[in-house]
Amino acid sequence: MQTFTDSLNPLHTRMDKIKDFSDIEIGSIAQKEEYPHLINVTNINIEVTKKQIKHLHNLEIELEEQAKVIQMETDLDERKTAVSIYNKILADIQSCIERINTELIKVDTPYFGKILFKTKMRGQKIELPIYIGKFALMDPDTYKPLISDWRAPIANIYYENSGPTQSLSYESPAGLRQGDLIQKRQFSITEARIKHIYDAKSGNIAADEFLLSELTHRLGQKLKDIVATIQEQQNRIIREEINKPMIIQGVAGSGKTTILLHRLAYLFYTYKEKIHPHKTLIIAPNQVFLDYISDVLPSLGIEHVQGYTYMFWAKDILKWDNSYVLYKKPEDLKIKEYKGSREFLDTLDAYLDEFESELLDNIPYLRKDILRKRYYELKETYPDIAMDERLVLALEYTFAQKKFRQKRIGALPKDIDFEADKKKTVIQYFNRMTNPIEIYRKMFKNGYIKKDISKYTLEGVVRHGKTKTYRMEDLAPILYIYLKIHDTKEFQREYIMVDETQDLSLIQILTLFMISKNQNITIAGDTAQSIIPPFYIKDWTNVIELLKDRGAQKYSYHQLNRCYRTTLEIIEFANKIFKDRFPKSYKLPEAVLRHGEEIRYISNDKEIEKTDEKDIKRLIDNIKEEFRKGSVTCALICKDREHAHRAYKRLEKYQDYLKKDIVDFSEEDYKTGLLILPVEGAKGLEFDTVILLDVNSEKYPDTEFCARLLYVAITRALHRLIIVENRNKSPLLL
């Protein structure tokens, strides 16, 4: 019989052992106070989980029986019905697996925090112990809350206060409740065993003991949720109201990505009737990044959120298959920057207005003047209606007017088939003339853009037999034309999250804004991490102005300056390099007071491809030592793809000696071991140890661009940073 237990968290095999608390050693008064509650909720969670596992086994039996029915069925209709039932059972199994894995998260770490809230109830002062976890839990017998969800209003008390505080309030189901926070307790719990208890104290501004412990022990694996350590500013952003654009500017390691994902989880909980996972979109810089963040939402009980790169999402809407490929000849960065600018967008809008007028003028229909007039009436009254919908409505109106006129004067109506054919002819004309690629090409052919830009564009956006080519900067304008022509309701998303937005152009951002329902879009990025030429977003002013011009009545802007990722030593090293090379307006990272090792240097006379075996062996031994110290991921970061490719070719033969995987940057999954990748591929990720390879004056001259590259590379490190220098040292590090 087919079994699905391999899809379950391995914790399900240890539940009986977890449930047996006879071997626990209670070593403190706090543990004595807390274990009774933990034992109670663990027993409840395990009982629920076991019932779900039993249900899974029953579904497996049903699936097996249904497979036999399909095999034996000879009637095609009956077989089709049997297959449909089989697929329904399979879907139920998938849902059951998701539920069990969520329950196992509760078994492992049922809660992470507790507040003791002193308030008045029925005229008497009482102390309410409120436990905070990823998921709420009710007592199945009394229906009293045993754990509150981290997204519930009461959790604000936990997140917004560093310790005991007087005169607080929160919204409860019974209304506003006021009182004092007399205790804030934080837990480190694994497999239902208390590892540490931290009693938070007020006034510890720099960093609390619990946060430092979590950061110190964090390993460079896939991104994890941070519900236990959400900071006050992060909490406010996560819980902010909807129906407006939000912009987050955050230094490296400030938690931008994590905030985006936790905000989604909060929105699904708070606005469950308005925002749904399957109608939400995450736009990320690459597939590795999507894999890196893929565990966060499931760990918070959220499934089925769509994540794409911009290119994949845009091609999907345009219905472009593999016959559409990127043009391979070198880019002109000045032209690329122009096509991402507001100036180009305004030119495109002006051209589309003229195109629209010309399109209506040439409609193959004698009554086109009436149609045109009605079309523009609709455009003025209902500006959000797409071009194709306006045309159909205007066409129907024109034919209705004609029929009404014939009826009024008593004229005989023309043949119905003739009328239908005429409508069909107009629709076919419209469809033929509104191919977005051809409209785009026509703008350059007709002299709307300078000749050199037009020639360059028409060379790249062209058909070669069955293959159609385009440059990356042309994809968004073509999509923009498509969205202006066609109704966007089919593509609309209830919420859109965009990460690493500093590398998108204005027109890319606008196309995403166009399909965001009720302007529900959050964009996050760091202007200092713009390392993909031509650096579209130098500050967020142009983005804000664009969104306001396109209908955003309000927006919010947040700046995150504190870096939670790396150590004080690494941040101070980074800031020393960058403080005189970045614009004065840019806020450099502020480190949480977490100390680590000093930055280490390795000197090689030559770059990696020319280094002798002795120096290569010394480098590998240093990397081996990093794994011995506990690193799970070591990133050997190179300047660009070519450099990373050469490094991988030189080092791949040492995999057996290293006894760790050596991973090439072309991999699309985030893996552990030694990852060899360019700075561009490391952006947004983090690693236990970062090793910067071949830092010399030729690779990293004293330019703003190279300073940005080093800024991104250095701030990927969680715990340790090693710099491999060559004889001709980079002036950026002197």
N, C-alpha and C positions, 0 to 999 in steps of 0.2 A: 504494500500500500504506500502511496506517495505521502511523505511527511514534510511538514513545513517548520519543524522545530529548529532547523538550522538558521532560520531567519530571526529567531528570538535572541534577545540579550542573554549571553551565557549565564547571567545571574539566576536564571530560572532553575538551573540545576542545583543551586545551593540554598534554596529557600528554607528547607527544613533545618539546615545548619544555622541559618540566620535567625530563624524563629526561636532557637534554643539559646536563651540568655543565661543559662546556668553557669557558664564559664566566665562571665564578665567580672572584672575586678573594679570595684568602685573606689577610686582613690581620693575623692574630694567631696566637700559638702555640695558643691554645684552639681556634680555628677549624681549624687544621691537625690538631689531635688529633681533632676531632669530625666533620669532613666525610666521612671514609671510611665511618663507620657510617651516616651519613645517606644517602649515595649508595647503599649496599648495601640498606637497607630501602626506599628509594624505588623502586629497580629491582624489588624483589620485589612491592611494593604495586601498581605500575603494571602489571606482568605479570598479576597476579591480576585487576585491574580490567578489563584488555583482554579477558581470557577471559570475564568476566561480560558485557561489552558484546556480544561475539560471540554469547554464549548468548541475550541479549536479542533480537538481530537474527533468530536462528533461531526464537525464539518468535513474533516478529512475522510471519514467513513462515507458521508453523503456523496462526496466528490467521487470516491472510488465506485460507489454503486451507480452513480450517474454515468460514469465512463463506460460501465458495462452495458447500460441501457443504450448509449450511442452506438456501441459496437454491434449490438444485436438488432438495432432498428434498420429496417429496409425501406420503409416508406419515407420519401424525401421530406415531406412536410413535417412528419413526426420526428424525423431525425433533426431537422432544423430547430424544432421546439426543444428537443432534448439537449442540443448544443447550447441553446439560449439559457436553459436551466443550469447547465454545467458552468457557463461563464458567470452566472449570477452567484453560484456557490463559491467560485473562485474569487469573485469580488468581495464576498462576505469574509472569506478567509483572510484576504489582504487587510480588510478593516479590523478583523480580530487580532491579527499580528500587530498592527499599529497600536491597538488598545492595550495589548499585553505588554508591549515594550514601554508604553507610557506608564503602566502600573509598576513595572520593574524599576523605572526611574524613581517612583515614589518609595518603593521598598528600599532602594539603595540610599537615597538621601531624601527623607520625607519632608524635611524643612531645614532651614539654615539660620533662622533668626527668631527672636522672641522679644516682645515688648510687654512690660507690665504697666497697664494704664489704669490710673486711679481716677474714678469718676463717680457720679451720683446716679443711682437707679432707685426709683420709688422712694426718694427722700433719704436714702442711705448711701454712705460712701463705701464703694467696693473697689477691689483691685482685680482687673480683668487680665488674665494671662492670654496673650494672643500670639500664636506661633505663625510664622510666615514661611511659605514654601513655594515651590514652582506651581503646585496644584492644590486646590482646596480639598478638605476632607471633612465629612460630616460623620458624627457617631451614628451608626446604623440603628441603634436602639433608641437614643434620646433625640436624635436629629440636631444635636448641638454642634456648633463648629469646633473641630479639633485643630484644623490648620486653615489659615486664610491664604488665598491666592496672592502672589506678589503684585498682581495688577489691580487688586481691590483698593478702594480709597483708604482703608485703614493702614495699608502698607506705606503710605506717605509718611506716617509718623516714624516708621523704621528708617526710611531712606533719608529723610530731611533733618534728622537730629542725631548728633554725634554721641549723645548720651542723655542722662536724666534732664528733663526740661519741663518747666511749668507753663500752664495756661495754653494748652493746645486744643485743637478740635479736628474732627473728621466727620465725613458724611457716612452715617450708618443707615441700614434699611429703615430704622425707626426715626430717622432725622438727624440733625446736627447733634453730635455728642461732644461735650467739653470735659477737660480734665488735665491731669499731669502725667507725664512719662516718668516713672520712677525707676525703671530698669530697661536697659537695652542689652540683650545678650545675643552673641553670635556663635554659631556652631560650625565645626568641621566634622561632618558625619559621613562615613563610608560603610556600606553594607550594614546599615542600621547600627553602627557602633560609633560612639562619640570619641573622636580623636582629640579634639580640643574644644574648650569653652572659653570665649572671650567676653568679659564684661566691659562694654564700651563706656568710656568716660567722656563727659562734655569738655569741650575746649581743646581737644587734640587736633589742631588745625592741619599740621603737616601731613600726617598720615596715621591711620590707626593700626594697631597691632595685627588685627585680622586681615586687613587689606594687604599689608606688607607680607604676611605669611602666604596669602594666596598668590601674590605676584612672584615671590621668591621661589615657590615650588611649581610654578607654571612651566610646562614643557612645550617646546615648539612642535606641537602636533596640530591637527585641524582645530579651527577656531571653536572655542567653547562658550557656553552661555555664562553671563556674569551676574545672574540675578542676586547672588549673595553679596556682591560688592559694588552694585550700582551706586555711583556717587551722586551728590545732591543735584549738581548741574545736569548730569546725564539723566537723572530721574525727571527733571522738569521738561527736558526735551522729549523724552519718551512719552510723557503724558500730555503733551500740548494738544490743543484743540485741532480739529480737522477742517477741511474745506478751504484750504489756502496753501500756497507753495511754502516750503520751508527750505532754507539754505543753511548748511552747516560747514563752517570753515574750521578745520581742526589740524593741529600740528600732528606730526607722525606719532603714532602710539597713543593718541588721545581717546580712542574708542569709537571713532566715527562709524565704522562698519558694524560694530557690536550694537551701537545705539540704533542704527537703522533696523537691524533684525529684531531687537527687543521692542522697538516702537511698533513694528508690525504685529508682534505677539500681543502687545497691549491693545492695539486697535481691534484685532479679531475678538478679543475678550470684551472690550468696552462698547464697540459698535458692531456687534455680531449680526445685526439686521441690515447693516449698510456696507460692510466691508468683509469680503470672503476670500479665503486663501486662493482658490482657483481663479479668482478674478483680479489677482494682484500680480505685479510684475517687478522683478529685480533686474536691473541692468548693471553688469559687472565688466571689468576690463578684459578678462580672458577666461578660458575654461578652467585653468588651474585654480584661479581665484574662486570660481563657482564651486569647485570641488572642496576647496579649503573651508568655505563657509557652510558646506552642505549639512553639517551635523547640528547646527545651532537651533534652527526652527524645530526639527523633530524632537530635540531634547526638551523643548518647551511645549511639546504636544501639538505642533503645527505641521501639517503635511500639505502637499500639492500646490505649493507656491512656485510659479514659473520663474526661472532664472535664465537670462540670455546675455550674450554680448550684444552690443548695439548692432553690429553687422548682421549677426544671425537673425535678430528680431526684425530688422528692416527688410532683409531679403525674404523673410517669411511672410510679411505683410504684402510685399510686392509680388509674392508667388514666384520668386526667382529660383530656378533649380540650379544644378551644377554646371549648366551651360553658361552661366554668368560668372565670369572670373575676373579677378583683379588684374589690371594692366601692369605689366612687369617692368616697363622702362622707368628710369629714375624720376623722382618727384621734383617739382619746382616748389620749394617751400614758401616762396613769396606768393605764388598763385594759390597754393593750398591755404595759406593764412587768409588771403582775400576772400576765398569762397566760404570761409567760416565766419566772416565778419558781418556786422549789421549793415554795412554799405551794400554788400552783395545781396543780402536778404531783401533790402528795400528795392533794389533793382529787379530782383526776381518777382516781387509783388507787383511792381509797376508793369512788368512784362506780362504777367498773368492777367492783369486787368485788360490790357490791349488784346491779348489772345482771346479772352472771353468775349470781348466786343466783336472781334473778327469772326469768331466761331458762330455767333448769333447772326451776324450779317449774311453769312453764307449758307444758312440752313436751307435745304432744298424743299421749300414750302412757300406757297404764294402768300399765306397769312403770317409770315414771319415777323412783320412789324408788330402785330398784336401779341404774338408770342414773346417777342423781345421786351415789350413794355411790361407785360405781366411778370416776366423773369426778373426784371430790375425792381419791380414793386415788391416781389417776394424777398429779394436780396436785402432791400432796405428794411423791410419789416421783420424778417427772420434771418439775420446775418449768420446764424449758426448752421443753417441748412446748407448742405454741400451742393456743389455745382450740378451734379447729375440729378439729384433729387429736385432741385429748382427747375431744371429743364423739363423733367417729366411732369411736374405739377403745372408748369406754364403750358406745356403741350396739351395736357388734359383740359385745362381751362380754355384754350383756344378752340379746341374741337367742341367743347360744351357750348361756348358762345356761338359758334357757327350753327350748331343744332338748334339752339334757342332762337336764333335769328330766322332760320328756315321755318320753324314752327310758327313764329309770329306773323310772317308774311304769307304763310300757307304754301310755301314752296315744297316740292317733293324732295325728300332727303335722298342723297346719293347712295349708291350701293354700299352696304355695311362692310363688305369685304374690301372695297376700295378705300374706305376710311381707315380700316385696320392696316392695310398695306402702306398707306401714307404715314401713319404713326410709326410703323416698323422701319420705313425708309429714314425717317428723321432720327430715330434711336440708333440705327446702324451708322448713320453719318456721325453722330455724336461719339459713339464708341470708337469709330475709325480715327477720328481726329484727336482723341484724348489719350493717346498712348503717352505716358509721362516721360519716357526716354526721348521720344520724338519731339515732344514739346520743348524739352530741355535743350536738345540739339538745335532746334529751330531758333532758340533765343541767341545762340552763339553764331548761327549762320546768318541771322538777319541784322547783325551789327549792333546789338544792344551792349555788347561787352568789347573791350579793346581787342584788336586783332591778334596780338601775341597770345593773350589768354584764350581767345576763341580757337585759335589753331591748336594750341596745346590740349584744350578740352576735347575737341572733335577727334583728335588722334587717339585719345584714351577711351572715349565713350563711343564705341563703334561695334558693328557686327563683322565677324570674320567667319564666314560660312555659318555653321551651327553655333559657334561660340560668340558670346557677346561680352565685351570687356568694359570695365569702368574703373576709375580711380576712387580710392576710399572717400575723398572729399566730395565726390559727385553723388555718392549714394544718398546722403541726407537731402540734398536739394531735389533729387528725383522722387524720393519718398514724400517730401513736402508737397510737391505738385500732385502726387497721387492722393494725398489726404485732403488737399483743397478741392479736388474733383469729386471724390467719392465720400459717401457717408462714413463717418468714423465710428459709429455706434458698434459695428461688428468688432472693432479693435479696441474699444474703450476698456480701460482698467479702473477698478474702484480705488486702487492705490498703486503708486509707482515709487520705487526706491531706486535711486541712481548713485552708484559709488564711483570714486575716482573721477568725478565730473570735470575736474580741471583739464582733463585730456579730451573733452568733447568740445565741439564747436557750438556757436550760438544756434545754428539751424538744427543741429542734432538735438540740443536741449529743447528747442521749440517743438519739434515733431513729437517728443515724448510728452510735453505739456499739452499738446493738442488732443491726445487720447487719454488724458487723466480726467476722470469723472470728478466734477465739482472742484477742479484744480487741486486734487489730492496728490501732490508730488513732493517728495523730499529729495534734495540733491546734496551730496556731501563730497568734500574734496579738500585739497590743500594746495594753494597756489605755489608753494615752494616745491611741491613735488611734480610740477609740470616738467617732464623730462622727455616727452615725445614731441619733437618739433612739428608744427611751428608755435607751440605754446599759446593756444587759443585764449585761455582764461588767465589774464594777468591779475585781475581782481574781480570781485563779484558785482561791481556796479553795473556793468553792461548787461549782465544776466538779469539783475533785478529790474532794470529799466525795460528790458525786452518783455519780461513777464507782466509788468504793469501795463505796457502798451497793448499787450494781447489779452487784457481783461482781468488781470489779477487785482482785485480791489484791496486786498491786504496780503501781507506776507510776513514771515518771521525770519530773523537772521540770528545765528548763534555762532560764537567764537569759542573754541576749545583750545586752551593753551597748555594744559597739564598733560604730560606724557606718562602713561602708566606702564608702558611696555618695558622700557630698558632702565639701566642703572644710572645713578647720578654721575659716575665716572664717564660713561659713554655719552650722556647728554652734554656734560660740560666740555668734553672733547669736541663734539659736533658743533656746539655753539661758539667755541673758540675759533673754529674755521670759518663759520658762516656769518658771524655778526657784522663783519665789515663788507660783506659781499651781497647781502640781501637788502632790499629796500628797507629804509628805516621804519616804514609803516608795518612791516611784517613782524609778528610776535613770535619770537623764538621759543622752543619748548621749555617748559618748567618741569623739572624732574620731581617725581615723588621721592622722598628721602629713603631710597633703597640703594644700599652700597653693594658693589661687586668688585671684581678683579680690575686691576689697571689694564689699559690697552697694551697688547703685546705686539712686538714687531719681529718680523723675520726678514732677513736681508738675503736676496738672491741677486747675483751679478746681472743675470739676463732674464728676459721674459720667458714664460712657461714653455713655449715651443723650442727654445734654444737652451734651456736650463739643463745642466748635466744631471746624471742619474743620482749623484750624491745629494744635490740640493732637492731634487724631487723626492727622494727617500726621506729627507729631513722634514719636508712639508707633510708628507703622508704620516710620518710619526707624530707630528704635532696634531694632525687631525685625529689620529687614533687616540691620542691622549684626551682630546675633547670628549670623545665617546666614553672613555673610561671615567671621566668626571661626571657622567650622567646625561650628556647631551643626547637627544633623540634625533634632532635635525642639525646638521652643519651645512651652511650654505657657502659655497665658494663663489663669490659674486665677481663677475667680469664686467668690463665696460660695455660690451655690446655682444650681439649674437655670434659674430665671427670669432671674437675673442673667446667666448664660452665654448664654441665648437672646437677650437684648437686645444683648449684646456681639457675638455672631455676626452679627446682623442689621445692626449698625452697621459691621462691618469686612469683611463678605464681598465687597463691591465692590472692595476693594483687592487682590484675589488676583493680578491681572495685574501690578500695580505691584510687589507683593512678590515675584512670580515663584516662589511656593511655594504648595502647597495650603493652604487655610484650612479646617480640618476641624471640623464641628459635633460636639458631645458625643453626639448620637444615633447616630453611627456605631458599629457593633459590632466593627470591626476596629481594631487598633492601627496608626496610620499616622504617617508622617513629615510634616514641615511645621509649620504653626502650628495647634496644637490648642486649641480654646476649650472649656473644660469646667469643671464645678463641682468643688469640693474633693472631694465624695463620689465623683465619677467619676475623680479623679486618684489616689485611694488605692491603694497597692500598685504604682503605676507610677513610672517615673523619666524625666526629660527633661534634655537638655543645659542648657537655660536655662528657668528658671521666672520668669514675670512675674505678680505678684499685682496684680490690678486693683481699683481703687477701695477702697483701704484707708482708711477714715474712721471717725469715732466712732459713726456711726449703724449702719454695716454690721458693725463689729467693736468693740462696747463692751467694757469690761473685765469679761468674764465667763469662767468656766472653759470654757464651750462654745466661745466665740470663740477662746480661747487654743488649744483643741484643733484647731479648724479651721486656724488659722495654723500650728500645729505640723506638721500633715499637709502643708499646702501648701508650706511652706518646705523641708521635708525631701524633697521630690520632686526637688530640683535636683541634678544631677550636678556642674556646673561653675560656673554663674553664677545670681545671683538679682537680679531687678529689682523694685522696689516702686513701683507707681503710687499716689501719695497724693493725696487731695483736701485742700482748704483746712482742713476740720475733721478734723485728724489723729486716728487711733485712739490712745487712751491705752495700748494694748498695745505700741505701738512707741515711745512717748516715753521 
